[in-house]
Amino acid sequence: MEKIRILGIPPAGWETALAQLRDDLGMTLSEDGLPITVCRGDCLAVDSDGASVTVTWAAPIQFYRALSLIPLPLTPCHIQESPAFESTGVMFDCSRNAVLTPESLRFFLRKMALMGLNLGMMYTEDTYEVPEQPFFGYKRGRYTYDELKAIDDYAFLFGIELIPCIQTLGHLDRVMHWPAYYGVREDSAIIEPDREESYTILEQLIRSASAPYRSKRIHLGMDEAFGVGLGAHLYHFGYENPNNILGRHLKRLLEITDKLGLQAMMWSDMYFAIDGKNYHSDGDPSDAAIAAVDPRATLVYWDYYQSREEMYLDALKKHSRLPAPTVFAGGIWTWIGPAPAYEISIRNTVAALSACRKAGIPLVVATCWGDDGQECNMLAALPGMQLYGEMAYTGVYDPQTLSDRFRRCCHGALSDFLSLSELNTLPGLESRSNDPSNICKILLYQDPLVQLFEKDLEGFRPEEHFAGLVGKYALATRNNPEYAAFFDFYTALAHALTLKSRWHAAAAQAVRERNREAAGALAEDIPAAMDAVEALRKVWRTLWESTNKPFGFEVIDFRMGGVRARLATAGERMAAFARGEITDIPELSGEVLPYRRNGDFIGCTNTMRDLLTAARLDHPD
């Protein structure tokens, strides 16, 4: 622990903030500590002659980043940085079953302070308290007003602005499934526009969502509402161009935000999607789309899929045709299953932020989505957060610098974190920037009898690949003691995948060749695979509860219990086949067709209904 002494003009509240950052920084205040003279200036700077240090800051967040830039042990240095963006931050997805605990959010806020990230967005579709709506966030681990107020107070210590990010049109399926909301449903995920009852509820949501925060900014969502105007609205009011409905709905929402003194933000994709386009389609937004835009709402252009800078620049140029300010949201690929896709995150982030710097975009944020159950723990977002910090302040991506900064700010070995992406691919498998493979999730849940990806995986040896990762992740656990539970999970995952893959590779062949000896051996392998799956479930729960509220893990329990039960069934049927009690296992001996494979590429398959079974899983008749 380095003793330091602060002199000069630090930001207000610095002593309280440094007390919170003591362990993260490895610094403690002492009268006989290293003298650090602090000055207010127009940039971030760290200057040292090897005996003392001078730190310059222009915004409070820069003071805390500057402290993390001081070389320890102290050596002479001159560092000067000017952030390219007014605001750089992270959006925490707290809506896909996993709701981060307040303590976890404090952990991430401390890391953000050292990285120099001054903006946080709390993505809460229904996981915040609305007094008038008892079913809103019911049984979902919703935040109370007091929890959010305390988190906002904590962020303010470091000069971090927290912004509520909610949904006011689509992405409300967890709300709309309650009978209490059937009267305002456009469809299963969208609240119906033009219904007065809808706006009564929406005002309650906006008021409650914004109340705990100092910030006067609020993100209203409104993305991917593709069914707007085509459900109950069509029945009640007849057909109308969805652009008109969207524009009218936004104006009603802005009446609410104006009344509450709030500045609205919204996702921009609907202004393209309603016209049957996307950000990269030919041509500019239509006149109808332009007319639907209200200049009072800042547009958030979200894009995680491009690896070329010019693609982002072109999309930003299209946004300049819309009469509202534009900011940018990129992505840390934490949403394709249990393992993150770091290579894609880094490549696409570098291109995106380089474009945003050139275009003069004032705000950039890294999203950390948790699609389909937040199977990837939010700790996996840390390398991407660090990249946003370094790109914002230096404008360049240097692997060694990123690794050094990650060690300093997060106390972790970046190479160990980056190796987790190896779970998503296989040797010889192509990786694409806009559609990365997620072999990890596919093979974790692929049924041992109804193997949808059997043909796709021909020629690969996944069991050998995963077996090689078990020892790598066990070593990473020892190398990263602060993240032991995190790497324990990946060690157990690699082991379970090894045993499951071994079965997948051999089961059909044994049945088709009527090799009852091989079938017997496969049946004997099942208990070990079941034990591995159960061990994985247990460490997964430990990791989940170390960062999230307990709500939502029931889904992982259901899934892993199902995997284990299907292994048991497979073992019983294979044993019966080995004994000659049944002459065939038709699930394994039937026709085999390719599902997602195209050459050496297997596309991302990220929902249970698509990768688990050919039978109906969760769709109503």
Secondary structure, DSSP 8 states (H G I E B T S, - for coil): -EEEEEEE---TTHHHHHHHHHHHHTEEE-TTSEEEEEEE-SSEEEEE-SS-EEEEESSHHHHHHHHHHS-SS---EEEEE--SSSEEEEEEE--SS--B-HHHHHHHHHHHHHHT--EEEEE-SS-B--TT-TTTTTTTT-B-HHHHHHHHHHHHHTT-EEEEE--SSSS-HHHHTSGGGGGGBSSSS-B-TT-HHHHHHHHHHHHHHHTT-S--EEE----S-TTTTSSHHHHHH----HHHHHHHHHHHHHHHHHHTT-EEEEESTHHHHTTT--TTSSS---HHHHHH--TTSEEEEE-----SHHHHHHHHHHHTTSSS-EEEEEE----SSSS--HHHHHHHHHHHHHHHHHHT-SEEEEEE--TTT--S-GGGGHHHHHHHHHHHHHS---HHHHHHHHHHHH-S-HHHHHGGGGGG--TT----TTS---HHHHHHHS-SSS-TTTTTTTT--HHHHHHHHHHHHHHHHHH-GGGHHHHHHHHHHHHHHHHHHHHHHHHHHHHHTT-HHHHHHHHHHHHHHHHHHHHHHHHHHHHHHHHB-STTHHHHHHHHHHHHHHHHHHHHHHHHHHHTSSS--HHHHS----SSEETTEE-----HHHHS-SS--S---
